[in-house]
Amino acid sequence: MKRLKKHLNNHLMLYVIVVVSIAVLLLWLIGIRGLHDLLTRSGGNPDYWAMTEALSTAVATATVIGAVFLTYRELSEVAHSRHIEVADKLFQELNSPDNIAARRWVFENLKEPPEVFVKTMTNDDQEKIKRVLNSLDRVSFLTQSGWIPDDVIMPWMHPMISKSWDKLEPYVVFERDRRGESYYYRYAEDVAKRCKKWREKNLPEDERKNTWIDHAL
């Protein structure tokens, strides 16, 4: 259905361009003829055919402008479709039941310093932490290199990213030092930095600080 609608819209736009081009052509011919007659009545001797030679240039220019406009419209629609697709993937990723449960666990349980927590951490605890970090990595991957503007996704995504990284950053830094791997979850950190920059630009100062409520929805 969407493809059919897009197909019809493209044909309509092409039809509009053709009609406008023909209308401009007719107006141009009428205008040249009127100018030629006026100059003739004024005692001049204009060359009608020389005047109409300019018509080919005008038609070529109009055709190029129409083609450029149509191409720009096509590219805009492709970009918009890609943005919608990426945003949908991000929404599904961050709002899956498993990821919601993992984030809630991280928010409610990561309270001790990492060097203390890792001594009592279970395999299940580790899986929850890695699930949240992996989801941030995926967000970072799908939004890298300007594939989708931050202003499209951050308005609904920033609380999840900011709160998750606020809790997880000390543990990631601790693991980097312990492993000697400076690249450990670097993508997750990158998207957290972008999120922080967006919040500083778009949120008042009193709303930037994360709050923690046990058993929140």
C-alpha atoms as one frame of an Amber mdcrd trajectory, in Angstrom:
protein
   0.000   0.000   0.000   2.828   2.401   0.877   4.658   1.590  -2.349   1.472
   2.190  -4.359   0.927   5.521  -2.638   4.525   6.533  -3.267   4.204   5.449
  -6.914   1.054   7.542  -7.374   2.646  10.542  -5.667   5.668  10.339  -7.960
   3.439  10.195 -11.034   1.417  13.145  -9.764   4.562  15.173  -9.205   5.828
  14.304 -12.690   2.456  15.343 -14.125   2.640  18.671 -12.276   6.153  19.310
 -13.608   5.054  18.569 -17.189   1.969  20.815 -16.916   3.982  23.658 -15.395
   6.670  23.293 -18.086   4.043  23.455 -20.873   2.378  26.455 -19.230   5.716
  28.263 -18.970   6.462  27.401 -22.614   3.143  28.851 -23.807   3.529  31.979
 -21.712   7.045  32.393 -23.025   5.839  32.121 -26.651   3.007  34.572 -26.040
   5.355  36.962 -24.289   7.937  36.826 -27.088   5.240  37.346 -29.736   3.811
  40.297 -27.864   7.237  41.865 -27.389   8.046  41.323 -31.084   4.785  43.004
 -32.185   5.364  45.904 -29.787   8.877  46.502 -31.075   7.654  46.268 -34.690
   4.936  48.862 -34.091   7.516  51.129 -32.492   9.550  51.161 -35.677  12.013
  48.479 -34.744  13.018  45.509 -36.801  13.381  42.642 -34.287  14.336  39.184
 -35.449  11.552  36.960 -34.227  13.509  33.767 -34.736  16.506  35.131 -32.861
  14.178  35.965 -30.010  12.686  32.496 -30.006  16.143  30.907 -29.833  16.162
  31.929 -26.222  13.176  29.651 -25.811  15.285  26.492 -26.087  17.527  27.758
 -23.303  14.519  28.520 -21.134  12.996  25.084 -21.773  16.305  23.348 -21.016
  16.667  25.343 -17.816  13.128  24.529 -16.726  13.697  20.842 -17.459  16.910
  20.763 -15.422  15.280  22.571 -12.509  12.331  20.155 -12.602  14.640  17.149
 -12.695  16.688  18.501  -9.784  13.542  19.118  -7.759  12.191  15.638  -8.472
  15.533  14.047  -7.554  15.712  16.035  -4.321  12.190  14.951  -3.431  13.060
  11.317  -4.099  16.174  11.519  -1.922  14.206  13.209   0.865  11.622  10.428
   0.806  14.359   7.769   0.905  16.007   9.487   3.875  12.664   9.818   5.666
  11.879   6.126   5.120  15.303   5.151   6.425  14.837   7.312   9.521  11.473
   5.692  10.240  12.968   2.225   9.809  15.909   2.929  12.115  13.687   4.589
  14.734  11.381   1.565  14.701  14.320  -0.808  15.215  15.558   1.303  18.115
  12.116   1.375  19.697  11.803  -2.407  19.410  15.317  -2.842  20.798  14.993
  -0.622  23.845  11.414  -1.559  24.704  11.634  -5.322  24.475  10.472  -6.945
  27.753  13.922  -8.426  28.429  15.686  -5.101  27.972  13.147  -3.252  30.109
  13.609  -5.823  32.887  17.405  -5.620  32.588  17.402  -1.822  32.806  15.102
  -1.887  35.816  17.447  -4.308  37.541  20.438  -2.074  36.751  18.648   1.017
  38.063  17.667  -0.697  41.310  20.727  -2.811  42.082  23.914  -1.085  40.907
  24.580   0.952  44.029  27.932  -0.336  45.279  31.330   0.676  43.856  32.295
  -1.679  41.000  35.318  -3.126  42.812  32.962  -4.247  45.583  30.059  -5.376
  43.417  32.101  -7.614  41.097  33.087  -9.793  44.048  29.468 -10.790  44.683
  28.147 -10.538  41.119  26.405 -13.658  39.807  26.292 -14.859  36.217  22.708
 -13.650  36.001  23.756 -10.215  37.242  26.475 -10.088  34.608  24.018 -11.050
  31.871  21.671  -8.221  32.831  24.490  -5.685  32.780  25.742  -6.930  29.422
  22.224  -6.882  27.975  21.822  -3.192  28.787  25.295  -2.350  27.483  24.687
  -4.338  24.315  21.449  -2.449  23.695  23.367   0.841  23.997  25.969  -0.503
  21.588  23.226  -1.333  19.101  21.708   2.131  19.435  25.127   3.641  18.808
  25.692   1.438  15.749  22.303   2.207  14.176  22.731   5.966  14.657  26.396
   6.366  13.752  27.696   8.652  11.016  24.507  10.701  10.955  22.358   7.828
   9.649  19.514   9.361  11.614  19.488  12.806  13.292  19.672  12.810  17.077
  16.753  15.250  17.146  14.564  12.476  15.709  15.345   9.829  18.331  16.622
  11.565  21.470  13.300  13.129  22.543  11.934   9.682  23.473  15.179   7.756
  23.913  17.332  10.028  26.084  16.023   8.936  29.532  16.852   5.286  28.868
  20.341   6.067  27.584  21.212   8.644  30.213  19.994   6.638  33.195  21.598
   3.419  31.968  24.985   5.017  31.404  24.795   6.924  34.685  24.657   3.582
  36.484  26.972   1.617  34.206  29.786   4.046  33.463  31.779   3.300  36.662
  31.592  -0.424  35.940  32.659   0.011  32.308  35.633   2.162  33.338  36.565
  -0.382  36.008  36.425  -3.251  33.504  38.480  -1.320  30.958  41.249  -0.851
  33.469  41.029  -4.423  34.707  41.051  -5.889  31.197  43.427  -3.381  29.672
  40.921  -2.826  26.850  40.342   0.866  26.132  37.744  -0.012  23.471  35.522
  -1.949  25.908  31.956  -0.726  25.175  33.299   2.417  23.531  30.243   2.626
  21.277  27.952   2.663  24.307  29.970   5.546  25.732  29.786   7.434  22.431
  25.977   7.346  22.299  25.845   8.356  25.977  27.988  11.413  25.200  25.714
  12.362  22.313  22.736  11.931  24.604  24.311  14.185  27.228  25.014  16.844
  24.610  21.408  16.690  23.393  20.048  16.978  26.952  22.235  20.003  27.679
  20.922  21.678  24.546  17.228  20.799  24.889  16.412  20.279  28.575  16.380
  22.829  31.388  19.075  22.294  33.978  16.708  21.018  36.670  15.556  18.170
  34.372  19.008  16.871  33.443  19.707  15.153  36.725  18.551  11.540  36.793
  16.236  10.483  39.602  15.826   6.952  40.932  12.543   5.529  42.171  12.334
   1.945  43.362   9.807  -0.209  41.499   8.990   2.570  39.049   7.038   1.871
  35.863
